Amino acid sequence: MEIYGLGIVAFCMYVGSFIGYFIGEALGISGNVGGVGFAMLILILLSNYVEEKKGGWSEKTQNGIYLLSALYIPIVIAMAGIQNVVAAFTGGAIAFVAGAVATIGSMFLVPLIGKLGSKEFEK
């Protein structure tokens, strides 16, 4: 069932967030340090384990994981964008300049990366 896939991702996110908050507290930071990354790592390790031992997830469970993964990236980007704006307001003008340079630089790199990627597919 699709709900199993959603539950698996939710479990991984819960454990990853717990690890991230634990590391944050150990470093003296009142926040989550790498919780999303730990959640992804746990999901990858769990998926590899299931693939190796049981032949993989059922198709419906995979569909649940795919559904949440399609929603996951835009939600995380929106959350990170909000945090960056708050940090920029408290960080002063240099934070705005750094953000603007990174954004404009990324915009100029998109066509270059697109051209490099299309040449790779032609081979």
C-alpha positions in Angstrom: 0.0 0.0 0.0 1.1 3.6 -0.7 0.7 4.5 2.9 3.6 2.1 3.8 5.9 4.1 1.6 4.8 7.4 3.2 5.3 5.8 6.7 8.8 4.6 5.8 9.8 8.1 4.7 8.2 9.6 7.8 10.0 7.2 10.0 13.3 8.0 8.4 12.6 11.8 8.7 11.8 11.4 12.4 14.9 9.5 13.2 17.1 11.8 11.0 15.6 14.9 12.8 16.3 13.3 16.2 19.9 12.7 15.2 20.2 16.2 13.8 18.9 17.8 17.0 21.1 15.6 19.1 24.2 16.7 17.1 23.0 20.3 17.3 22.7 20.1 21.1 26.1 18.4 21.3 27.6 21.3 19.4 25.8 24.0 21.4 23.5 25.0 18.5 19.8 25.2 19.2 18.7 23.6 16.0 18.8 20.7 13.7 22.2 20.0 12.1 21.9 17.7 9.1 18.7 16.0 10.1 17.4 15.9 6.5 20.7 14.4 5.3 20.6 11.8 8.0 17.0 10.9 7.0 18.0 10.5 3.4 21.0 8.3 4.4 18.7 6.1 6.6 16.2 5.8 3.7 19.0 4.8 1.3 20.5 2.2 3.7 17.0 0.8 4.5 16.2 0.6 0.8 19.4 -1.2 0.1 18.8 -3.6 2.9 15.3 -4.4 1.7 16.5 -4.8 -1.9 19.3 -7.2 -0.8 17.3 -9.3 1.7 13.8 -9.3 0.3 14.1 -8.4 -3.3 12.9 -4.8 -2.9 9.8 -2.9 -1.9 6.4 -3.8 -3.4 5.2 -1.5 -6.3 2.6 0.2 -4.1 5.1 0.9 -1.4 7.5 2.4 -4.0 4.7 4.6 -5.3 4.2 6.0 -1.8 7.9 6.8 -1.6 7.9 8.4 -5.0 4.8 10.5 -4.1 6.5 12.0 -1.1 9.8 12.4 -2.9 8.0 14.5 -5.6 6.6 16.7 -2.9 9.7 16.7 -0.7 12.2 18.8 -2.6 9.9 21.9 -3.2 8.9 21.8 0.5 12.5 21.7 1.7 13.5 24.4 -0.7 10.7 26.6 0.6 11.6 26.0 4.2 15.3 26.7 3.6 14.4 29.9 1.7 12.4 31.2 4.7 15.3 30.4 7.0 17.8 32.1 4.7 15.7 35.3 4.6 15.5 35.4 8.4 19.3 34.9 8.7 19.9 37.6 6.0 17.8 40.2 7.9 19.8 39.5 11.1 23.1 39.1 9.3 23.3 42.5 7.7 24.1 43.7 4.2 26.9 41.2 3.6 24.3 38.3 3.7 22.2 40.0 1.0 25.3 40.6 -1.2 26.4 36.9 -0.8 22.9 35.7 -1.6 22.6 37.9 -4.6 26.0 36.9 -6.0 25.2 33.2 -5.5 21.8 33.5 -7.1 23.0 35.5 -10.1 26.0 33.3 -10.5 23.8 30.2 -10.5 21.5 31.8 -13.2 24.5 32.3 -15.5 25.7 28.8 -14.9 22.4 27.1 -15.9 22.9 27.6 -19.7 26.5 26.4 -19.4 25.6 23.3 -17.5 22.8 22.7 -20.0 25.2 22.8 -22.9 27.6 20.5 -21.2 24.8 18.0 -20.4 23.5 18.0 -23.9 27.0 17.2 -25.3 27.2 14.2 -22.9 24.0 12.8 -24.2 25.1 13.1 -27.8 28.0 10.7 -27.3 
